[in-house]
Structures are given as C-alpha cells and as structure tokens.
Amino acid sequence: MRLLVADDEFMIRNGIVSQDWRSIGITEVFIAANGLEAKEGIDQGKVDILLSDIKMPGMSGLELAEYVYRNELQIKVILLTGFGEFEYAKQAIRSHVFDYILKPIVSDELLESVRRAMEELQKEKNAADIVNVFREKQAQDTLEQRVLDSFRHLDAQITEIVRYMATHYEEDISLPVLAEMYHFSPVYLSRYIKKETGYSFVDLLLCIRMLQAVKMLEEEQTRVQLVCDLSGFKDQRYFSQIFKKMFGCKPIEYKRNKLLQKKYTLIELLEKKSYVMEKK
C-alpha cells in the first residue's frame, strides 16, 4: 500500500519517512511539505493512507480529512497533533479520521496505527469485492440490454461486437484486440463500426462505460472511486474530467443530487459526447 506523509516541519517529516515501513507492508512513501502538496498527491491517486500534521500552511490536516470524506475517497487518514490541540482532535473524529497520534511521535505507536489502517482498508476491499461480484453481474445484464436496445437495427455481426463491448467494458478493450477476435483488420473494423452505428469505436466504448458509471452513481452505497474502477475508467482524474464535460458537474455532485440524475440511453450519451466535442 502507499503512504503519503504531509508535514511542514522537515525534521518531523524526515523522521517519519525513515521508519521501517516495508516491515508492515507499505511499498511506497510519498512526501508533502504542506497541505496543498498533499491534496495534489491525493488527486493524483498516490494515496491509500494519509499521515498528516493537523495544522499546516495552505491546507490543514483537518481540511484534507474533510476533502477525503466529502469526495468519498478510499483513503484512511491519520492526523498528528500536539498536546494543546485536543480540540482539533475532537474535530478530527467528526471528520471521519481513522486515528490521531500525539506528538512527540513514538515509533511503535506510529507503525501500529498505520498497520491497523491498512488492515481496515483490506477488510473494506474484501467486503466490497464480494458484493461487487453479484452487483456487477446484475449491472452487466441490464447494461447489455440497454446498449442493444439502442441499436436494434444492426446486423448480427455488428450486434455481436457491440454486445461484447457492453459485457467487457471494464476490461482493457482496444481496437486491435477486438479486430483480431473477429478476424478483421483494425482499420476495417473501425470503419465498419462507424458505418453501422454512426459512431466511432472510441466514442462508443467511452459512452458504454459512462452509461454504466451513471447507473452506479445513483446507488448511494457505491463510492465514486469504485464506480470509476468498475466501469472501466482506470484513471479517476480522467473520469472526472470527462464526466464534468458531459454532464456539467462532478461525479460526486451527480451522485448526491437526485435532481441531476436521469435514466440516460446510450444514444443520448453519444449525442452528449458529440456535442461536447463540437463545442471545443
């Protein structure tokens, strides 16, 4: 797992980084000298566990914890606090912080806190995996039908290709791989898909994935990060950028505001995508 250490004091930061993190399973340690650098690391997806000073320039540890909570990121936050900052620590509990550690830092206590955070993350992941096996199967069946309903006029071969895309959207599908499966050249398949559906392979796959993402965002218990992964978008930052261009809001805003939600068809999303590209 990956640890991000955020503290504006060099000596403290250096002391934390020099701990034997590999002994408890931390594979990468990143550093941030202030809150804004830490937020950038979070946005880049570098973090499983955030170990942050409670008070820093730019953005405090509490503000970082609130940012993680508000955006439903699967990150455990541990805050470092001085003895006289207990009121901050109480706020930290309200901000869904996993733990807080009093300074001066005791090495064993620090390692144990991070180890417990890792254990909790793994439990959550295992539980989510079990639920998602069933949810993904249900979602695939529904998505497949919604995609095929949008292209009832297609011949058998192109229907089979579109069906494959609708049932394997979460995989790393590429035009060359698909072409080899159906014994076409990539160039021919690209033209064939465009001619029969009216849309490019890239736009078709993106909108199939987005159709699934939109559906999952309407489920209250599904985190945005998980929606991104399960709908085939491997980069959450890219997913959020495309989503905002198409829908005019962030995924988390769409998820929380029922007035923004709508049962889209694939054709509607393809038209939205085309409109966005034309506006550029």
C-alpha positions as CSV (number, residue, x, y, z in Angstrom):
1,M,0.0,0.0,0.0
2,R,1.0,3.6,-0.5
3,L,1.6,6.2,2.3
4,L,1.6,9.9,1.9
5,V,3.4,11.9,4.7
6,A,2.4,15.5,5.0
7,D,4.1,17.8,7.5
8,D,5.6,21.3,7.1
9,E,8.4,20.6,9.5
10,F,11.4,18.9,7.7
11,M,12.8,17.1,10.8
12,I,9.4,15.5,11.7
13,R,8.7,14.6,8.0
14,N,12.2,13.1,7.6
15,G,11.8,11.1,10.8
16,I,8.5,9.6,9.7
17,V,9.8,8.7,6.3
18,S,12.9,7.0,7.8
19,Q,10.7,4.4,9.6
20,D,10.8,0.8,8.5
21,W,7.6,1.0,6.5
22,R,8.3,-2.1,4.4
23,S,8.1,-4.3,7.6
24,I,4.4,-3.6,7.8
25,G,3.7,-3.8,4.0
26,I,4.0,-0.2,2.9
27,T,5.5,-0.3,-0.6
28,E,5.7,3.4,-1.4
29,V,6.1,6.5,0.7
30,F,5.4,10.0,-0.7
31,I,6.1,13.3,1.0
32,A,4.3,16.7,1.0
33,A,5.7,19.8,2.7
34,N,2.3,21.5,3.0
35,G,-1.4,20.8,2.7
36,L,-1.7,21.8,-1.0
37,E,1.1,19.4,-2.0
38,A,-0.8,16.7,-0.1
39,K,-4.0,17.5,-1.9
40,E,-2.2,17.2,-5.2
41,G,-0.9,13.8,-4.2
42,I,-4.4,12.7,-3.3
43,D,-5.8,13.9,-6.6
44,Q,-3.1,12.0,-8.5
45,G,-4.2,8.8,-6.8
46,K,-1.0,8.2,-4.9
47,V,-2.5,7.5,-1.5
48,D,-4.0,4.7,0.4
49,I,-3.1,6.1,3.8
50,L,-2.6,9.8,4.6
51,L,-0.4,10.6,7.6
52,S,-0.7,14.4,8.1
53,D,0.1,17.1,10.6
54,I,-3.2,18.6,11.9
55,K,-2.0,22.2,11.2
56,M,-0.1,23.1,8.0
57,P,0.1,26.1,5.7
58,G,-2.1,26.1,2.6
59,M,-4.5,23.4,3.8
60,S,-4.7,21.9,7.2
61,G,-4.8,18.2,8.1
62,L,-8.4,18.6,9.1
63,E,-9.3,20.2,5.7
64,L,-7.5,17.3,4.0
65,A,-9.5,14.8,6.0
66,E,-12.8,16.7,5.1
67,Y,-11.7,16.7,1.5
68,V,-11.2,12.9,1.5
69,Y,-14.5,12.3,3.3
70,R,-16.5,14.7,1.1
71,N,-15.2,13.1,-2.1
72,E,-15.7,9.5,-0.8
73,L,-12.1,8.6,-1.4
74,Q,-11.0,5.2,-0.1
75,I,-8.2,6.7,2.0
76,K,-7.5,6.3,5.7
77,V,-6.5,9.5,7.4
78,I,-4.2,9.6,10.5
79,L,-3.5,13.0,12.0
80,L,-0.5,14.1,14.0
81,T,-1.4,16.6,16.8
82,G,0.3,18.4,19.7
83,F,-1.0,18.0,23.3
84,G,-2.5,21.5,23.2
85,E,-4.5,20.8,20.0
86,F,-7.0,18.4,21.6
87,E,-10.0,20.5,20.3
88,Y,-8.6,19.9,16.8
89,A,-8.5,16.2,17.6
90,K,-12.2,16.2,18.5
91,Q,-13.0,17.8,15.2
92,A,-10.9,15.1,13.5
93,I,-13.2,12.5,14.9
94,R,-16.2,14.3,13.4
95,S,-14.3,14.4,10.1
96,H,-14.2,10.6,10.0
97,V,-10.4,10.5,10.7
98,F,-9.2,6.9,11.3
99,D,-6.8,7.8,14.1
100,Y,-4.8,10.6,15.6
101,I,-1.3,10.5,17.2
102,L,0.1,12.8,19.8
103,K,3.5,14.4,19.4
104,P,6.2,13.7,20.2
105,I,5.7,10.7,18.0
106,V,6.5,7.2,19.3
107,S,7.8,5.0,16.5
108,D,5.9,1.8,17.6
109,E,2.7,3.7,18.1
110,L,3.0,5.2,14.6
111,L,3.7,1.9,12.9
112,E,0.9,0.2,14.7
113,S,-1.6,2.9,13.8
114,V,-0.7,2.7,10.1
115,R,-0.8,-1.1,10.3
116,R,-4.4,-1.0,11.7
117,A,-5.4,1.4,8.9
118,M,-4.0,-1.0,6.3
119,E,-5.9,-3.9,7.9
120,E,-9.2,-1.9,7.9
121,L,-8.7,-0.9,4.2
122,Q,-8.1,-4.5,3.2
123,K,-11.3,-5.6,5.1
124,E,-13.3,-3.0,3.3
125,K,-11.9,-4.0,0.0
126,N,-12.6,-7.7,0.6
127,A,-16.2,-7.0,1.6
128,A,-16.7,-4.7,-1.4
129,D,-15.3,-7.4,-3.8
130,I,-17.8,-9.9,-2.6
131,V,-20.7,-7.5,-3.0
132,N,-19.5,-6.4,-6.4
133,V,-19.3,-9.9,-7.9
134,F,-23.1,-10.0,-7.7
135,R,-23.7,-6.4,-8.4
136,E,-21.5,-6.4,-11.5
137,K,-23.3,-9.4,-12.9
138,Q,-26.7,-7.7,-12.4
139,A,-25.4,-4.5,-13.9
140,Q,-23.9,-6.2,-16.9
141,D,-27.2,-7.9,-17.8
142,T,-29.0,-4.6,-17.5
143,L,-26.4,-2.6,-19.4
144,E,-26.2,-5.2,-22.2
145,Q,-29.9,-4.9,-22.8
146,R,-29.9,-1.1,-22.7
147,V,-27.0,-0.9,-25.2
148,L,-28.6,-3.4,-27.6
149,D,-31.9,-1.6,-27.3
150,S,-30.1,1.5,-28.8
151,F,-29.1,-0.5,-31.9
152,R,-32.0,-2.7,-32.8
153,H,-31.4,-2.2,-36.5
154,L,-27.8,-3.7,-36.6
155,D,-27.0,-6.9,-38.4
156,A,-25.9,-10.0,-36.5
157,Q,-22.2,-9.5,-36.7
158,I,-22.0,-5.9,-35.6
159,T,-24.6,-6.7,-32.8
160,E,-22.2,-9.4,-31.5
161,I,-19.3,-6.9,-31.5
162,V,-21.4,-4.2,-29.6
163,R,-22.6,-6.9,-27.2
164,Y,-19.0,-7.9,-26.5
165,M,-18.2,-4.2,-25.7
166,A,-21.3,-4.0,-23.4
167,T,-20.3,-7.1,-21.4
168,H,-16.5,-6.4,-21.2
169,Y,-16.5,-2.6,-20.8
170,E,-14.5,-2.9,-17.5
171,E,-11.6,-4.6,-19.3
172,D,-8.8,-3.0,-21.3
173,I,-10.6,-3.3,-24.7
174,S,-8.7,-2.0,-27.7
175,L,-9.5,-1.8,-31.4
176,P,-6.6,-4.1,-32.4
177,V,-7.6,-6.8,-29.9
178,L,-11.3,-6.6,-31.0
179,A,-10.3,-6.8,-34.6
180,E,-8.2,-9.9,-34.1
181,M,-11.1,-11.6,-32.2
182,Y,-13.4,-11.0,-35.1
183,H,-10.8,-11.6,-37.9
184,F,-10.8,-8.0,-39.2
185,S,-8.0,-5.5,-39.7
186,P,-8.2,-2.7,-37.1
187,V,-8.7,-0.1,-39.9
188,Y,-11.6,-2.1,-41.4
189,L,-13.2,-2.7,-38.0
190,S,-13.0,1.0,-37.2
191,R,-14.8,1.9,-40.4
192,Y,-17.3,-0.9,-40.0
193,I,-18.3,0.2,-36.5
194,K,-18.6,3.8,-37.7
195,K,-20.7,2.9,-40.8
196,E,-23.1,0.6,-39.0
197,T,-23.6,2.5,-35.7
198,G,-22.8,6.1,-36.8
199,Y,-20.2,6.4,-34.0
200,S,-16.5,5.7,-33.6
201,F,-15.2,2.8,-31.6
202,V,-13.6,5.2,-29.1
203,D,-16.8,7.1,-28.5
204,L,-19.0,4.0,-28.4
205,L,-16.8,2.3,-25.7
206,L,-16.5,5.5,-23.7
207,C,-20.2,6.1,-23.6
208,I,-21.0,2.4,-22.8
209,R,-18.6,2.9,-19.8
210,M,-20.2,6.2,-18.9
211,L,-23.7,4.6,-19.1
212,Q,-22.6,2.1,-16.5
213,A,-20.9,4.8,-14.4
214,V,-24.1,6.9,-14.3
215,K,-26.2,4.0,-13.2
216,M,-23.8,3.1,-10.4
217,L,-23.5,6.7,-9.2
218,E,-27.2,6.5,-8.4
219,E,-26.6,3.8,-5.9
220,E,-25.9,5.5,-2.5
221,Q,-23.5,2.9,-1.2
222,T,-21.1,2.9,-4.1
223,R,-18.1,5.2,-3.8
224,V,-17.0,7.4,-6.8
225,Q,-13.6,5.7,-6.8
226,L,-15.2,2.3,-7.1
227,V,-17.6,3.5,-9.8
228,C,-14.6,4.7,-11.8
229,D,-12.8,1.3,-11.5
230,L,-15.8,-0.9,-12.1
231,S,-17.0,1.0,-15.2
232,G,-13.6,0.6,-16.9
233,F,-12.1,4.0,-16.2
234,K,-8.7,3.3,-14.7
235,D,-7.8,7.0,-14.1
236,Q,-10.2,8.8,-11.7
237,R,-8.9,12.2,-12.7
238,Y,-9.6,11.5,-16.4
239,F,-13.0,10.0,-15.5
240,S,-14.0,13.2,-13.5
241,Q,-12.8,15.5,-16.3
242,I,-14.8,13.6,-19.0
243,F,-17.9,13.4,-16.7
244,K,-17.9,17.1,-16.0
245,K,-17.6,17.9,-19.7
246,M,-20.6,15.7,-20.5
247,F,-22.8,16.4,-17.5
248,G,-21.7,19.8,-16.3
249,C,-21.0,18.6,-12.8
250,K,-18.5,16.4,-10.9
251,P,-19.4,12.7,-10.3
252,I,-19.8,13.3,-6.6
253,E,-22.2,16.2,-7.3
254,Y,-24.3,14.0,-9.6
255,K,-24.3,11.2,-7.0
256,R,-25.6,13.5,-4.2
257,N,-28.1,15.5,-6.2
258,K,-31.2,13.5,-7.2
259,L,-32.3,16.4,-9.4
260,L,-29.3,15.9,-11.7
261,Q,-29.9,12.2,-12.2
262,K,-31.6,10.8,-15.2
263,K,-32.0,7.4,-16.8
264,Y,-30.0,8.0,-20.0
265,T,-30.0,5.9,-23.1
266,L,-26.7,5.1,-24.9
267,I,-27.7,7.3,-27.8
268,E,-28.3,10.3,-25.5
269,L,-24.8,9.9,-24.1
270,L,-23.3,9.5,-27.6
271,E,-25.1,12.7,-28.6
272,K,-23.8,14.5,-25.5
273,K,-20.3,13.4,-26.2
274,S,-20.6,14.6,-29.8
275,Y,-22.0,18.0,-28.6
276,V,-19.1,18.4,-26.2
277,M,-16.5,17.7,-28.9
278,E,-18.2,20.2,-31.3
279,K,-18.0,23.0,-28.7
280,K,-14.2,22.7,-28.4
